[in-house]
């Protein structure tokens, strides 16, 4: 009789059902994981899409914020800025066009907006951009067909161009957009501190707190032409000054000393170290391109630095320099006997005509105007003329609460060729003009009854 093993059949049926369940479970898990991965990728695409739209709609340059690696505190920017009270001043910079036959003045505001004043226009033109923050310096491009203004700021260099020509014979009468903007930037070259155009306006040099080198730009192609590195420990530069004849460039270093770059075209530059034991507060060139005038940080002494020979000495392997004390500005007596306390200078500005020097002090409410006489074969002579104070218009406001921020020498107007101005920007928002009626040193000496000795 055949015996039936029901247990075996049951066991085989049970194992078969278990294998089928395991396969179904694995398939379900696989499908779940596949869905999760798909959702993850779709979510990533959606987030990227939203970020792109957020940048477009809100005009917020998120890429710029991610690339920016260096954060500079406003106190540091103020320390190296040539405008007194840079952090709080309503107007924190002034610049004049070097070639325009009419007066063209740019004012830099607290909100990093450039206000362009053209005496031929009824209303000023304003230049502003989202990335134009912590602006510190401006420079008009010489000999341009229109007005081109470079503005140094945290993002790099904004180059603003207007199609209003500087020559009165070529007026633009169309009503199309009159300005355009481009940004010159380089990795790390942020918080630009100083700008200088060369003589014909074909190259622009810039220094910044974010890098240890100076960049020479070709603004038309937006390309870098060369880098001028720091000669020592890699500190930044804060001040650039071309000689009036554009044969050398003084580069003030944030630590100690300065570099002097002798210009030999776009590719042939030679660099020398000067003032190696001095930490420079402010500096400038005399009109003859021979003397460097400077003041150390924390000092009241005005120094001059001169090569032993004429500028041809730069052709030698290593020029030697003579350092002399010009005057101590701790206490000042004008040629008319008026005495005042001076102190530490914040900024010196040189007259392009080689007659005057103007000084803003760190703790004084006036501007000192002086003659700077350069006799042949002798040291520079400093003759204080007057203290230019704020002209009070409100009777209830003391002029001691107001101080000078920045200043510049304006060239003569086409309709008044014999009159110039020293333009002073005050902390009260007022722009004051000091009339200068002499255009030669001989006239100045005669007016003030001085001798050229």
Secondary structure, 3 states (H helix, E strand, C coil): CCCCCHHHHHHHHHHHHHHHHHHHHHHHHHHHHHHHHHHHHHHHHHHHHHHHHHHHHHCCCHHHHHHCCCCCCHHHHHHHCCCCCCCCCCEEEEEECCCCCCCEEEEEECCCCEEEEECCCCCCEEECCCCCCCCCEEEECCCCCCEEEEEECCCCEEEEEECCCCCCCCCCCCCCCCEEEEEECCCCCCCEEEEEECCCCCCEEEEECCCCEEEEEECCCCEEEEEEECCCCCCCEEEEEECCCCCEEEEEECCCCEEEEECCCCCCCEEEEECCCCCEEEEEECCCCCEEEEEECCCCEEEEEEECCCHHHHHCCCCCEEEEEEEECCEEECCCCCEEECCCEEEEEECCCCCEEEEEECCCCEEEEEEEEECCCCCEEEEEEEEEECCCCCCCCCHHHCCEEEEEEECCCCCCCCCEEEEEEECCCCEEEEEECCCCHHHHHHHCCCCCC
